[in-house]
Amino acid sequence: MIPPGALDPTAPAPPRIELPAAELEDETLRLAVARGITLPVARILVARGITGAAVEPFLTPRLDQMHDPLLLADLGRAAARLADAVVAGEAIGIFADYDVDGVTSCALLTELFTACGAPCHRYLPDRLKEGYGLNGHGLELLAEAGCGVVVTVDCGINGRGPAERAKELGLDLIITDHHEVVEPMPDAFAVVNPKRPDSAYPFREICGVGVAFNLAVAVRAVLVERGHFGGRVVPDLKAFLDIVALGTIGDMVPLIDVNRAWVRRGLALINGRGRPGLRALAEVAGLAHKPLTAGQVAFQLAPRINALGRLGDPGGGVALLTTVDFQEAAPLAERCQEENQRRRALEAQILGEAVALAEAAGGAARRAIVVASGRWHPGVIGIVAARLVERYHRPAVVLAVAGERARGSVRSIPGVDIHHVLTGFAGRLESFGGHPYAAGLTVATARIDELADYLHTTLEREVAASWWARTVRVDSLLGFSEVTLRLMEELKRLEPFGMGNREPLFLTRGARLSRLRRIGDGSHLAVAVEEGGTTFPGVWFHAGDRLEALRDAPPLDLIYRLKLDDFHDQLRIQIQ
């Protein structure tokens, strides 16, 4: 819950409030009448471009909305080669990235190949020693293990050198990835990526585990056609959707199109607590008996899996997700918890140092925040970059320096394609890759200042000044008389919320606060909020230090989210 102008007290200027466009009201009214839904929900749908035939699949995502996997270029070739390996009993290698997307992709294919009776070996690189991406060392180890074919998951699209090494080793290399393609692509047996220019797959924004799931569907189809299973049970791929949901949410891809169907079904499986590893992970996160939302998966479960890859052994995450024994899962989840606590401590320390460096370099006066240090843990700099973006509303590059080279994580703001911007500096980088809003790079330490100047100059020239204003987009003006259980039920149909489908924000004018008190560790406030004769309980996060100033505050214009709270076994509406 936030009053306009106080969204972020550390922001360089108050945010600009963007209200729904008035010219959309006629279409909003037509949709509300046609669908029999409330005006606020109709307003949200129209503002997000969900109208006409798009409304039903959005509100009721189903698995039959999944696109044909064979529309992904090279996927049919990859599936046939893997089916050959399964039938022949040939060992299959999996080379996975160390984040939650790579870990879930690896777990999915491990379970698939095991269920099909094929031996498989996996390799996840050490983040500190090897860095991101496909590498020759891992391929050599998989070849030594007897693999004849290796599948990459969530990495490899820029691995031209390692692809050549795979050929030397006699490996058939199948690259599955979803990061931006930089030509020329690696010379591999197959390259499966929805961002390939020649891909006919209609939705680009699936993540690595989404690509892996499409591959699994195709491999199973080939094996069924060949009669591989005989009288045995055919693997139920729907049972994998809990880990597909975890990877999809954790990788922050837009929760639209087929991602909604996967996540909606996957959340139901997660809340069924059928997978021991996810049940153990929910327990250490303090969520043992609560139905989990996409937000809780994103900010409670996924970071604990990621912590292993950031600071330790990402293979522990695969073991956690694939074990069928809760007694085995419990200590693995506890390890995730310990590493996550260590990650948070490192993050706080590095963030403090990074903010000091950013301020010394000009802070928000710069169009990009670029900070570097030889003291920073490379596994945490991506999170720190995201925190700097939140603080300054600027793209941020955080670099961990090691001698003559620095490895960096890059994050950006909506509307600024940082991957595209970096292509103009690519000739002066040792490596880079990623997405429009998140990238990784390696640069000579001597070029860090040059990189900072390039980003500032390029962004100053190419991005309109108005774009740098922090903006809060309100989905609907709302009077408290409109806040009903019916509205809450309709809002639930808009879930799952996340990237590309953010949780709605509402604006109520002239609200009065009363019964304020500190809660939790004292940093938050419990309040009663009244408008138009209707009062709701509310929670105002991170406002504990404003208690005295707010006791006698005049009526406020509040921006907030709506929550349905189970209070003493009774449903009540709460504003936050």
Buried (B, 14 or more C-beta within 10 A) or exposed (E): BBBBBBBBEEBBEBBEBEEBEEEBBEBBBEBBEEBEBBBBBBBBBBBBEBBEEEBEBBBEBEEEBBBEBBBBBBBBBBBBBBBBBBBEEBBBBBBBBBBBBBBBBBBBBBBBBEBBEBBBBBBBBBBBEEBBBBBBBBBBBBBEBEBBBBBBBBBBBBBBEBBBBBEEBEBBBBBBBBBBBBEEBBEBBBBBBBBBEEBEBEBBBBBBBBBBBBBBBBBBBBBEEEEBBEEEEEBEBEEBBBBBBBBBBBBBBBBBBBBBBBBBBBBEBBBEBEBBBBBBBBBBBEBEEEEBBBBBBBEBBBBBBBBBBBBBBBBBBBBBBBBEEBEBBBEBBBBBBBBBEBBBEBBEBBBEBBBEBBEEBEBBEBBBBBBBBEEBBBBBBBBBBBBBBBBBBBBBBBBBBEEEBBBBBBBBBEEBBBBEBBBEBEEEBEBBBBBBBBBBBBBBBEBBEEBBEBBBEBBEEEBEEEBBEBBBBBBBBBBBEBBEEEBBEBBEEBBBBBBBBBBBBBBBEEBBBEEBEBBEEEEBBBBEBBBEEEBBBBBBEEBBEBBEEBEEEEEBBBBBBBBBEEEEEEEEBBBB
